[in-house]
Amino acid sequence: MFEIQPRSKQVFGYTESDHVSKERAATHGRLFATVFDSVFQMLGPDTEFIEEVLRQVGRRHRTMGIHPMFFPYMGKALLYALEQALDRKLTHRETLAWEEIYDAISSELVRHILSDV
């Protein structure tokens, strides 16, 4: 993500010009993946629970000062990370599916980042 949008470094306490080691970037990537893994583990008929988790994560992101403008870059970083992990390009169909999943999750997070309550 830092390569795609250097301004995102500010969210993690770096300046745009700071070099972020691969180890530190990997740590942030694991945190990002953990959120997605948690959401995937909760998929099922109990949508109220997952909605509550996304509300809490969104509010936490708001208190951390994460601006919604970064979410499209995170989506691009997710696709990039998937291709790196799979060691191949995603098919068009796979890309659309992952974009749909990411959009659903991120739009819910952004809604709670922007909410007053």
N, C-alpha and C positions, 0 to 999 in steps of 0.2 A: 504494500500500500504506500509505503514511503516513497518508492520510486514513481508510482503513478501520480501521487499528490503529495509533494514535499511539505505542504502546509499542514498535513495531518500529523506531522511530528510534534507540533505544538500541543496536541491533545495528550501526548505522553511525556511532556516536560522538556522536549528538545526544541532547538531553533531549526528553522528550515535548512540552515547551512551545516548543522551538526551531522557528523557521520554516525550512523547507527550500525553497530556491529551486527553480523548475521545472527549471532546468538541472541542479542536483545530483540531483534526483529522477529526471530523465531518464537521467543517468549510471548510477544504481543500476538503473533499469529495463533499460538496455542490457545490463548485466552479467547480470541475471536472464534476459533473452532469449538471451544468448550461451550460457548453460548449456543451455537448451532446444534451441537450434539445434544445438549440439554433439551432444546426444542424438539428435535427429532425423537428423542426418547419419550417425550410426553404426547406425541401424536396419538390420537384415538378419540373415543367418543366424549371424553371429558374436556370440552373446549374451555370451560370456565377456568380450569386450573392453568392451562397454557396462557390464557389471556391475562391472568393475574401475574404470572411469571414475566410476561412481556411488559406488563405495566410497571413492575418493579425494576426491570432492567432499563426501561425507558427513563424512568425517574432517576435512576442511578446515573445514567448517561447525562441527564440534564444537570445534576449536581456537579458532575465532573466537567461541565462546560463543553460537552461535545455538541457541535453544531450540526443540524441536519444536512448541511451542504456536503458533508463528508460521506454520507451514506451511498451515493452513487459510486464513489471511488472504492468503497469497501466491496460493493458488488463486483466491480471489475477485478479487484484483488482476489475475491473468492474464486472467480472463474480462472484466473491465472494460477492460483494455488492448486486448484483441482487438476488443471492440465499438467502442472509440475509433478504432483503426486502420482498421477496416472501415467506420466511420461508419454503423453500423446495429446493431440488436439481433441477437444470435445466436438461431437457432431453438432450440427445445427439444432437438431431435436433436443439433445442433451443440454445445450446452452439455453434454449428457450425454457426448458423445465427448471433448470437451476435459477434462471432469472425470475421465473414466476414464484418459486419458493422464497428467494431472497426478497423480492418486492413485497410479498405478503408479510414477512417477518419485519423487514425494515420499515414498512409503512406504519405498522403497529407501534414500533419503537419510536418513530418520529412523532406519531400522534401523541404519545405520552411525554416526549421531550417538550413538545409545544403546549401541552395542556397546562392550565393554571392550577389544577387541583392535583 
